Amino acid sequence: MSFRRTANTHDRWLRYCNQMEPVVAATGLPAALFRRMRVFEEFLERGIGGDGEEGHTELSQIPDSAFLALEEFVNGYFDFQSGYPAFSQERFRRFRRHG
């Protein structure tokens, strides 16, 4: 007999994205970055994300207001942000703070 998990990681990710939809919209980032958690994490790690469908986005090019919305989104889901060097470095570059 097998048991099905009630919610897997991907389901939880999509549910969080839906709950945070106004914040996601305020980031101005392409929806493709939010479709899969791994794609989003790669964006935070590298600072560049997207695909040919919606173009690519550079973390360093988004306005401060969009970055603050992104930070709110990230803070609500990810505990260990030091694993995302591009995000951490960009936050420090803009606001001279680590968290």
Secondary structure, DSSP 4 states (H G I P E B T S, - for coil): -----SS-HHHHHHHHHHHTHHHHHHHT--GGGGSSHHHHHHHHHHSEEEETTTEEEEGGGS-HHHHHHHHHHHHTT-S-GGG-HHHHHHHHHHHS---
